[in-house]
Amino acid sequence: MFSLRPIIRQISIGTISSLLGLALLAGPARLGAQTDTIIAEGFGMTRDAALSEAKRSAVEQGVGVILTSETSVKNFQVERDKILSKANGFVKTYEEISSSQGPDGLWTIRISAEITAILDELVKDQLALDLLLSWVRHPRFMIIMDEINIDDTGSSVAETEIGRIMGEKGFDIISATQTEALKQRNVNLADIQGDPVQAAGMAAEFGAEYIIMGNATAKAVTHPMLGTRLSGQANISAKVVRADNAQIMAQETFHGKSTHIDGTTAGVNALKQAAGKLADYLLAETVRRWSLEQSNSRVLTLKISGLTYQSRRQVLDFLNGGIEGVRSVDQRSFAAGVVTLAVEFTGSNEDLGMVLDGHDLGAFVLYIQGESSNGFDLVAQSK
């Protein structure tokens, strides 16, 4: 996995969306049609070590070719070591040209690797995801699972597995210590799971922009064909909820199966399998939603304090008629001088923030007090 430095402002939304659309939505589609091959050589004390080094060298050369040939990414600086650490996973197609072992025992292997195979893996699995995470400003996720493995009501296997998978993909996860502190309150997780508004409030309390909430259960049963082994069977359901507006981004149910001589272990393995399927689905669906938002409009939440009923109307008129890229403005609530608005906007947070912050509306000026990946907190300050 590799990450990208902050996005260069000159890159347009259209360029970013085109890259994401190809990489994330079109599946195996290639960014380029080149079919050149890379000749690389590796050395090692064992044959396997030499082959791994040859693949690493091929990836290093291939990355250079990709970054210089693709204008859409030429302004990014890649942390190469993170790419090279997964070289074996990137080289899918290669031919061994020669191999030999010297009198000192050192192996030398020469390979021919296909550039397009490396390109597909880099863009699909790494570049597009890192680009998208940077664009949405690396939102934080909180994971809370109501989980039972056989008789263990305090199980956290699925919760840990989902967090591990997301972390490896570069997602920011709220620490397990914080989520454990929540569980110690004896909160009825079942009630909260059925109420996205409560779930969103919980996420916001812990500083997360999204919360993954669900339940997981595993049981171990005997089967005549398994002999002394037990069949672990797990079910897991979860949803991703936005903290600022309680919108459900994705939800699904998956199952897992595993066998083992120990029932608890069978349950653990089944839970891991089901959690892996669920994590892959929730991530793919969330990424899909984000990528569509970058190429189209998205809904940002504005919470503006310090308003009267009349000045609230003035803000609505300004947003509806004074900002390029605003497609619609809907008032969600108005209480105690605070109005909450859902603004459908085409552009980045920064584009909207630059217009809002310090804007003079006559009797008062708008100032941004806080920002998340999904919107802004503002105050209307009287002159």
C-alpha positions in Angstrom: 0.0 0.0 0.0 1.3 3.5 -0.7 0.0 6.9 0.0 0.2 10.2 -1.9 1.3 13.6 -0.8 -1.4 16.3 -0.5 -3.2 16.7 -3.8 -1.8 19.3 -6.1 -4.4 22.0 -6.5 -3.9 22.2 -10.3 -5.4 18.7 -10.8 -9.0 19.2 -11.9 -12.0 17.3 -10.5 -12.6 15.9 -14.0 -9.1 14.4 -14.2 -9.5 12.9 -10.7 -12.9 11.5 -11.5 -11.8 10.0 -14.7 -9.0 8.2 -13.0 -11.3 7.0 -10.2 -14.0 6.0 -12.7 -11.7 3.8 -14.6 -9.9 2.3 -11.6 -12.8 1.8 -9.2 -15.9 1.4 -11.2 -14.8 -0.2 -14.5 -13.0 -3.0 -12.7 -10.3 -4.5 -14.9 -10.2 -1.7 -17.5 -6.7 -0.5 -18.2 -5.5 3.1 -18.2 -3.2 2.6 -21.1 -2.7 0.2 -24.0 1.0 -0.3 -23.7 2.2 -3.9 -23.7 5.9 -3.3 -23.2 7.8 -5.5 -20.9 10.4 -4.7 -18.2 13.6 -6.7 -18.0 14.8 -6.9 -14.4 17.5 -8.8 -12.4 17.5 -9.9 -8.8 20.2 -11.3 -6.5 19.8 -13.3 -3.3 21.2 -16.1 -1.1 18.3 -18.3 -2.1 16.5 -18.7 -5.4 13.3 -17.3 -3.9 15.1 -14.3 -2.5 16.6 -13.5 -5.9 13.2 -13.9 -7.6 11.6 -11.5 -5.1 14.4 -9.0 -5.7 13.9 -9.2 -9.4 10.1 -8.6 -9.0 10.9 -5.7 -6.7 13.3 -4.2 -9.3 10.6 -4.7 -12.0 8.0 -2.8 -9.9 10.5 0.0 -9.2 11.2 0.4 -13.0 7.5 0.0 -13.8 6.4 2.7 -11.4 8.8 5.1 -13.0 7.3 4.3 -16.4 3.8 4.7 -15.2 4.3 8.0 -13.4 6.1 9.6 -16.3 3.6 8.3 -19.0 0.4 9.1 -17.2 -0.1 12.9 -17.2 -2.9 12.7 -14.6 -0.5 11.5 -11.9 2.8 13.1 -12.9 2.5 15.7 -10.2 2.3 13.2 -7.4 5.3 12.1 -5.4 5.1 8.4 -4.5 6.4 6.9 -1.3 8.2 4.2 -3.2 9.1 1.9 -0.3 5.4 1.2 0.4 4.9 0.1 -3.1 8.0 -2.0 -3.2 7.2 -3.8 0.0 4.3 -5.5 -1.9 6.2 -6.2 -5.1 5.3 -9.8 -5.3 1.6 -8.9 -5.2 2.0 -6.5 -8.1 3.9 -8.7 -10.6 1.2 -11.1 -11.9 2.7 -11.8 -15.3 6.4 -12.5 -15.8 8.7 -15.0 -17.5 12.0 -16.1 -16.1 14.7 -15.5 -18.7 17.7 -17.0 -16.8 18.9 -18.1 -13.4 22.2 -19.2 -12.0 24.0 -19.8 -8.8 27.6 -18.5 -8.4 30.4 -20.2 -6.5 29.7 -18.0 -3.5 26.2 -19.4 -3.4 24.6 -16.2 -4.6 21.6 -16.6 -7.0 21.0 -14.4 -9.9 17.6 -14.4 -11.7 16.6 -12.3 -14.7 12.9 -11.9 -15.5 10.7 -10.2 -18.1 7.6 -8.6 -16.5 4.6 -7.1 -18.2 4.1 -3.4 -17.5 0.4 -3.4 -18.0 -0.1 -6.1 -15.3 1.8 -3.8 -12.8 -0.2 -0.8 -14.0 -3.5 -2.5 -13.4 -2.6 -3.5 -9.9 -1.1 -0.1 -8.9 -4.0 1.9 -10.1 -6.9 -0.3 -9.2 -5.7 -1.3 -5.7 -3.6 1.6 -4.6 -3.4 4.8 -6.6 -7.1 5.4 -7.0 -8.0 4.6 -3.4 -5.3 6.8 -2.0 -6.3 9.6 -4.3 -9.9 9.3 -3.3 -9.1 9.2 0.4 -7.0 12.3 0.0 -9.9 14.0 -1.8 -12.4 13.2 0.9 -9.8 14.2 3.6 -9.2 10.9 5.2 -12.5 10.6 7.2 -12.3 8.6 10.5 -14.4 5.5 11.0 -15.7 4.0 14.2 -16.5 0.3 14.3 -19.0 -1.1 16.9 -20.2 -4.7 16.6 -22.6 -6.5 19.0 -20.9 -9.9 18.8 -21.3 -13.4 20.3 -19.1 -16.3 19.6 -20.7 -19.5 21.0 -21.0 -18.4 24.6 -18.6 -15.5 24.6 -20.7 -12.4 24.7 -17.6 -10.2 24.8 -16.2 -11.4 21.5 -14.6 -8.8 19.2 -13.3 -11.0 16.4 -15.4 -9.5 13.6 -14.8 -5.9 14.9 -11.1 -6.5 14.9 -11.0 -8.1 11.5 -13.0 -5.3 9.9 -10.7 -2.7 11.5 -7.6 -4.6 10.3 -8.8 -4.8 6.7 -9.8 -1.1 6.6 -6.5 -0.1 8.2 -4.5 -2.0 5.6 -6.4 -0.1 2.9 -5.4 3.3 4.4 -8.6 4.2 6.3 -8.4 6.0 9.6 -9.9 4.0 12.4 -11.0 5.3 15.8 -9.0 3.3 18.4 -10.4 0.2 20.0 -9.8 1.8 23.4 -12.4 4.4 22.6 -15.0 2.0 21.3 -14.4 -0.3 24.3 -15.1 2.7 26.6 -18.4 3.1 24.9 -19.4 -0.5 25.4 -18.6 -0.1 29.1 -21.6 2.3 29.4 -23.9 -0.6 29.0 -25.4 1.0 25.8 -28.1 -1.0 24.1 -26.4 -1.5 20.8 -29.4 -3.3 19.3 -31.5 -0.2 19.8 -28.9 2.1 18.3 -28.4 -0.2 15.2 -32.0 0.3 14.3 -31.8 4.1 14.7 -29.3 5.7 12.3 -29.7 9.1 14.0 -28.5 7.6 17.3 -25.7 5.8 15.6 -24.6 9.1 13.9 -24.7 10.9 17.2 -22.5 8.3 18.8 -19.9 8.6 15.9 -19.8 12.4 16.2 -19.3 12.1 20.0 -16.1 10.1 19.4 -14.8 12.3 16.6 -15.7 10.0 13.7 -17.2 11.0 10.4 -18.6 7.5 9.8 -19.7 4.6 12.0 -19.9 0.9 11.0 -22.5 -0.7 13.3 -23.8 -4.3 13.2 -24.1 -7.6 14.9 -22.3 -10.9 14.5 -23.0 -14.4 15.9 -21.3 -17.7 15.6 -22.2 -21.2 16.6 -20.6 -24.6 16.4 -22.6 -27.6 15.4 -21.8 -31.3 14.9 -22.2 -33.1 11.6 -22.0 -36.8 10.9 -19.6 -36.3 8.0 -17.2 -34.2 10.1 -16.5 -36.9 12.7 -14.9 -35.2 15.7 -14.6 -31.9 14.0 -17.2 -29.1 14.6 -18.7 -26.8 12.0 -18.4 -23.1 12.8 -21.2 -21.1 11.3 -21.3 -17.3 11.5 -23.7 -14.5 10.4 -22.8 -10.9 10.3 -24.8 -7.8 9.4 -23.7 -4.1 9.4 -24.2 -0.7 7.9 -22.1 2.4 7.3 -23.7 5.6 8.6 -22.5 9.2 8.1 -22.2 11.1 11.3 -23.3 14.5 10.1 -26.6 13.5 8.5 -27.3 9.9 9.6 -27.3 8.8 5.9 -26.8 5.0 5.4 -24.0 4.6 2.9 -24.1 0.8 2.7 -25.5 -2.2 4.5 -25.4 -6.0 3.9 -25.4 -9.4 5.5 -22.8 -12.2 5.0 -22.1 -15.7 6.2 -19.0 -17.6 7.1 -18.2 -21.3 7.7 -15.2 -23.1 9.1 -14.4 -26.5 10.7 -12.1 -27.3 13.7 -11.8 -29.8 16.5 -12.4 -26.9 18.9 -15.8 -25.2 18.8 -14.6 -21.7 19.8 -11.8 -21.8 17.2 -14.3 -22.9 14.6 -16.5 -19.9 15.5 -13.6 -17.5 15.4 -12.6 -18.6 12.0 -16.1 -18.4 10.7 -16.5 -14.9 12.1 -13.3 -13.8 10.4 -14.4 -15.2 7.1 -17.8 -13.5 7.3 -16.2 -10.2 8.5 -13.8 -10.3 5.6 -16.6 -10.5 3.1 -18.5 -7.8 4.8 -15.5 -5.4 5.1 -14.8 -5.9 1.4 -18.4 -5.1 0.5 -18.8 -2.1 2.8 -15.5 -0.6 1.6 -16.3 -1.1 -2.1 -19.7 0.4 -1.7 -18.4 3.4 0.3 -15.7 4.0 -2.2 -18.2 3.8 -5.0 -20.4 6.4 -3.4 -17.4 8.7 -2.8 -16.1 8.4 -6.3 -19.5 9.2 -7.8 -19.7 12.3 -5.5 -16.4 13.5 -6.9 -17.6 13.3 -10.5 -21.1 14.6 -9.7 -22.6 16.7 -6.9 -22.6 15.7 -3.3 -24.5 16.7 -0.2 -22.6 18.8 2.4 -24.0 19.7 5.8 -23.7 23.3 7.0 -24.5 24.1 10.7 -24.7 27.9 11.2 -25.2 29.4 14.6 -26.0 32.9 15.7 -28.9 33.4 13.4 -32.4 34.9 13.9 -35.3 33.7 11.8 -34.9 36.6 9.4 -31.1 36.3 9.1 -31.6 32.5 8.4 -33.7 33.5 5.4 -30.9 35.8 4.2 -28.4 32.9 4.4 -30.7 30.7 2.4 -31.2 33.3 -0.3 -27.4 33.8 -0.5 -26.7 30.1 -0.9 -29.4 29.5 -3.4 -28.4 32.5 -5.6 -24.8 33.5 -4.9 -22.6 30.5 -5.1 -21.5 28.7 -8.3 -21.8 24.9 -8.0 -24.7 24.9 -5.5 -27.5 22.9 -7.0 -30.0 22.9 -4.1 -30.3 23.9 -0.4 -32.6 22.2 2.0 -33.2 23.2 5.6 -33.2 20.3 8.0 -33.7 22.1 11.2 -33.7 25.5 13.0 -33.5 25.7 16.7 -31.9 28.0 19.3 -30.4 30.2 16.6 -28.8 27.3 14.8 -29.8 26.3 11.3 -28.7 23.0 9.8 -28.7 22.9 6.0 -28.1 20.2 3.4 -26.3 21.7 0.4 -26.0 19.8 -2.8 -22.7 21.1 -4.2 -20.4 20.3 -7.2 -16.9 20.9 -6.1 -14.5 20.4 -3.2 -14.9 21.4 0.4 -12.2 24.0 -0.1 -14.1 25.5 -3.1 -17.2 26.1 -0.9 -15.2 27.0 2.2 -13.4 29.8 0.4 -16.7 31.4 -0.6 -18.4 31.0 2.8 -15.6 32.1 5.2 -15.6 35.8 5.8 -18.6 36.4 3.5 -20.3 39.7 4.4 -24.1 39.6 4.4 -24.7 43.1 5.6 -25.6 43.0 9.2 -23.4 40.0 9.9 -20.4 38.1 8.5 -20.1 34.3 8.2 -17.0 32.6 9.6 -16.1 28.9 9.5 -15.5 27.5 13.0 -14.9 23.9 12.1 -14.7 21.5 9.1 -15.1 17.8 8.4 -15.1 15.8 5.2 -18.8 16.2 5.0 -19.3 19.9 5.7 -18.7 23.0 7.9 -19.7 24.5 11.2 -20.1 28.3 10.9 -21.1 31.3 13.0 -22.9 34.4 11.9 -21.1 37.2 13.7 -22.8 40.6 14.0 -20.8 43.6 12.9 
